[in-house]
């Protein structure tokens, strides 16, 4: 919903009217978005491996221990109900087929005129395509494999490459979305059905159809993947997208330039391994960032 309803006054009014609101989406439609967000934060694990850890390998704590806690919606609702009372908890089930439905629900909760709230486009908040995510994941493997510090990753990759790429490149219909494998969609649908049943018995107010919590991606959307034994097409990044990501890194580095004040070593650059050069450059950038 963008930032159309992001103000302290609106939040205070909503709390007074309806207690604690929770907006929920189907787990099967959240997983691809969550994986690419983790990749933006440095994750190196591929999507299917990550899904296996989150859905099949109890206690589901590796590599992202917070995922199940945040997205077991039934337990989230029960925790809120215990704290504030079920009569003060409102669950809004999001129907992605109705683009304005979430805003209409909050207008209803706040007692506002219909169609008063408007979505605010936010390019920086868009999801990455499959090719963009895979490019970034491979960059993460190189970055972490060379032992470079997290602070440098945030400066050059998260707020450099990724942010610039999102703001300048708009995915087209030919860009492949991140497809969730069929087995994972089915597993998430089963979890969602159980969550909907427990939420229905929690005594909280529900706006929308709780059965949607067991829904999967629309097959026509491109987000429905193949079965385990079917080949998956290799993602290809467009040259202009890769160029924008690289420029984002260079622009971020230029914003905190490295000054080579140390005396030159007797060994030349050509006599130094690329791995060692990357490590030295990374630590010098970090040193410069800390001075800034």
C-alpha positions in Angstrom: 0.0 0.0 0.0 3.0 2.2 -0.2 3.1 5.1 2.3 -0.4 6.3 1.9 -1.4 5.4 5.4 2.0 5.8 7.2 1.4 8.5 9.8 1.4 8.5 13.6 -2.1 10.1 13.7 -3.6 7.5 11.4 -2.0 4.6 13.4 -3.3 6.1 16.7 -6.8 6.5 15.2 -6.8 2.9 13.9 -5.7 1.6 17.3 -8.6 3.5 19.0 -11.1 2.2 16.4 -10.2 -1.4 16.0 -7.4 -2.4 18.3 -4.4 -4.1 16.8 -4.6 -4.7 13.1 -2.7 -7.5 11.3 -2.5 -7.7 7.5 -1.9 -11.3 6.3 -1.0 -12.7 2.9 -0.8 -16.3 1.7 2.5 -18.0 2.7 3.0 -19.3 -0.8 2.9 -15.8 -2.2 5.3 -14.5 0.4 8.1 -17.0 0.1 9.7 -15.8 -3.1 9.6 -12.1 -1.9 11.2 -13.1 1.4 14.0 -15.1 -0.3 15.0 -12.2 -2.5 14.9 -9.9 0.4 17.3 -12.2 2.3 19.5 -12.3 -0.8 19.6 -8.5 -0.7 20.9 -8.8 2.8 23.7 -11.1 1.8 22.1 -14.6 1.6 24.0 -17.0 -0.7 21.6 -20.0 -0.6 19.6 -20.8 -3.7 15.8 -20.5 -3.6 14.9 -24.2 -3.6 17.5 -25.1 -1.0 16.2 -22.2 1.1 12.6 -23.5 0.7 13.7 -27.0 1.8 15.2 -25.5 5.0 12.2 -23.3 5.7 9.5 -25.9 5.0 11.0 -29.4 5.5 14.0 -29.2 7.9 12.6 -28.7 11.4 13.1 -26.8 13.6 13.4 -24.4 10.5 16.0 -22.2 12.1 18.7 -22.2 9.4 19.6 -20.0 7.6 16.8 -17.6 8.7 15.6 -18.3 12.2 13.0 -15.5 12.2 11.1 -16.6 9.1 8.8 -19.1 10.6 8.2 -17.0 13.7 7.1 -14.0 11.6 5.1 -16.0 9.1 3.3 -18.5 11.2 0.3 -16.2 11.1 -1.9 -18.2 13.4 0.7 -18.0 16.2 1.3 -14.4 15.5 -2.5 -13.7 16.0 -2.5 -15.8 19.1 0.4 -13.9 20.6 -1.4 -10.6 20.0 -4.7 -11.9 21.3 -3.0 -13.0 24.6 -1.5 -9.5 25.0 -4.4 -7.2 24.1 -7.4 -9.5 24.1 -9.0 -11.2 21.0 -11.7 -8.5 20.9 -9.0 -5.9 20.1 -7.3 -7.8 17.3 -8.4 -7.4 13.7 -7.0 -9.6 11.0 -7.1 -8.2 7.4 -6.6 -11.0 4.8 -5.2 -9.5 1.7 -6.6 -10.5 -1.7 -3.9 -9.8 -4.2 -6.4 -9.9 -7.0 -8.1 -6.8 -5.6 -5.4 -4.1 -5.8 -7.3 -1.6 -3.9 -8.8 -4.0 -1.4 -6.3 -3.3 1.4 -6.8 0.4 1.3 -10.5 0.0 1.3 -10.2 -2.2 4.4 -8.3 0.4 6.3 -10.7 3.1 5.2 -13.5 1.0 6.7 -11.5 0.5 9.9 -10.8 4.2 10.2 -14.3 5.4 9.2 -12.8 7.3 6.2 -14.6 8.1 3.0 -14.2 5.5 0.3 -11.3 5.9 -2.1 -9.7 8.6 0.1 -6.4 6.6 0.5 -4.2 6.3 -2.6 -1.3 4.0 -3.2 2.1 5.7 -3.6 4.4 4.0 -6.2 7.8 3.2 -4.7 10.4 1.9 -7.3 12.9 1.2 -4.5 10.5 -1.2 -2.9 9.9 -3.4 -6.0 10.9 -7.1 -6.0 13.9 -8.3 -7.9 13.4 -10.5 -10.9 14.9 -14.0 -10.9 17.9 -12.9 -13.0 18.6 -9.9 -10.8 18.4 -12.0 -7.7 20.7 -14.7 -9.1 23.2 -12.1 -10.1 23.2 -10.6 -6.6 23.4 -14.0 -5.0 26.5 -14.9 -7.0 28.0 -11.5 -6.1 27.2 -12.4 -2.4 29.2 -15.6 -2.8 32.2 -13.7 -4.1 31.9 -11.0 -1.5 31.6 -13.3 1.5 34.1 -15.8 0.1 36.8 -13.1 0.2 36.1 -12.2 3.8 35.0 -8.6 3.2 33.2 -6.8 6.1 29.4 -6.4 6.4 29.7 -2.7 6.6 31.3 -2.5 3.2 28.6 -4.8 1.8 25.9 -2.5 3.0 27.6 0.6 1.6 28.5 -0.8 -1.8 25.9 -3.6 -2.5 22.7 -3.0 -0.6 22.7 0.8 -0.9 24.8 1.0 -4.0 24.2 -1.7 -6.6 20.8 -2.9 -5.5 19.2 0.5 -4.8 20.5 2.0 -8.0 19.3 -1.0 -10.1 15.8 -0.9 -8.5 15.4 2.8 -9.1 16.6 2.9 -12.7 15.5 -0.5 -14.2 11.8 -1.4 -14.5 11.1 -5.1 -15.2 9.3 -5.8 -18.4 6.9 -8.7 -19.4 9.9 -10.7 -20.7 11.6 -10.6 -17.3 11.1 -13.9 -15.4 9.7 -13.7 -11.9 11.0 -15.9 -9.2 9.0 -19.2 -9.6 8.1 -21.1 -6.5 8.4 -24.9 -7.1 5.1 -26.8 -7.1 6.0 -28.9 -4.1 6.7 -25.8 -2.0 3.4 -24.2 -3.1 1.5 -27.3 -2.0 3.4 -27.5 1.3 2.7 -23.8 2.0 -1.0 -24.2 1.1 -1.2 -27.0 3.6 0.4 -24.8 6.3 -1.9 -21.9 5.3 -5.1 -24.0 5.6 -4.1 -25.0 9.1 -3.3 -21.4 10.0 -6.7 -20.2 8.7 -8.5 -22.8 10.9 -6.6 -21.7 14.0 -7.2 -18.0 13.3 -10.9 -18.7 12.9 -11.0 -20.3 16.3 -9.0 -17.5 18.0 -12.0 -15.2 18.5 -10.5 -12.3 16.6 -12.2 -10.1 14.0 -11.4 -11.2 10.4 -11.8 -8.9 7.4 -11.6 -10.8 4.1 -11.6 -14.5 3.3 -9.3 -16.5 5.6 -9.4 -19.3 3.0 -7.1 -17.2 0.9 -4.3 -18.0 3.3 -4.0 -21.3 1.7 -3.9 -19.9 -1.9 -0.9 -20.2 -4.1 0.5 -18.0 -6.9 -1.6 -17.7 -10.0 -0.3 -20.1 -12.7 -0.6 -17.3 -15.3 1.6 -14.9 -13.3 4.9 -16.7 -14.0 5.5 -17.2 -10.3 4.3 -20.9 -10.3 7.4 -23.1 -10.8 8.0 -26.6 -12.0 8.1 -29.9 -10.1 11.4 -31.1 -8.6 12.3 -33.3 -11.7 11.5 -30.7 -14.3 14.3 -28.5 -15.7 14.3 -24.8 -14.9 15.4 -22.2 -17.4 18.7 -20.5 -16.6 18.1 -16.8 -15.8 19.8 -14.2 -18.0 20.5 -10.7 -16.9 20.1 -7.9 -19.4 23.4 -6.0 -20.1 21.8 -2.7 -19.2 20.6 -4.0 -15.8 24.1 -5.4 -15.0 25.6 -2.0 -16.0 23.2 -0.1 -13.7 24.1 -2.4 -10.8 27.8 -1.9 -11.5 27.4 1.9 -11.7 25.6 1.8 -8.3 28.7 0.2 -6.8 31.0 2.8 -8.4 28.8 5.7 -7.3 28.7 4.4 -3.7 32.4 4.0 -3.7 32.9 7.5 -5.2 30.8 8.9 -2.4 33.4 7.7 0.1 36.7 7.7 -1.9 39.8 5.9 -0.7 42.9 7.9 -0.3 46.1 5.9 -0.8 48.3 7.7 1.7 50.5 4.7 2.6 53.9 4.3 0.9 54.0 2.0 -2.1 55.1 -1.5 -1.5 58.0 -3.1 -3.4 55.6 -5.7 -4.8 53.6 -4.5 -7.8 49.9 -4.9 -8.4 50.5 -7.4 -11.1 52.5 -9.5 -8.6 49.5 -9.6 -6.1 46.7 -12.1 -6.3 43.2 -10.8 -7.2 41.8 -12.2 -3.9 44.4 -10.3 -1.9 43.7 -7.1 -3.9 40.0 -7.3 -3.2 40.6 -7.9 0.5 43.0 -4.9 0.8 40.6 -2.7 -1.2 37.7 -3.7 1.0 39.5 -3.0 4.2 40.7 0.4 2.9 37.2 1.4 1.9 35.9 0.3 5.3 38.6 2.4 7.0 37.6 5.4 4.9 33.9 4.9 5.7 34.6 4.8 9.4 36.6 8.0 9.2 33.7 9.7 7.4 
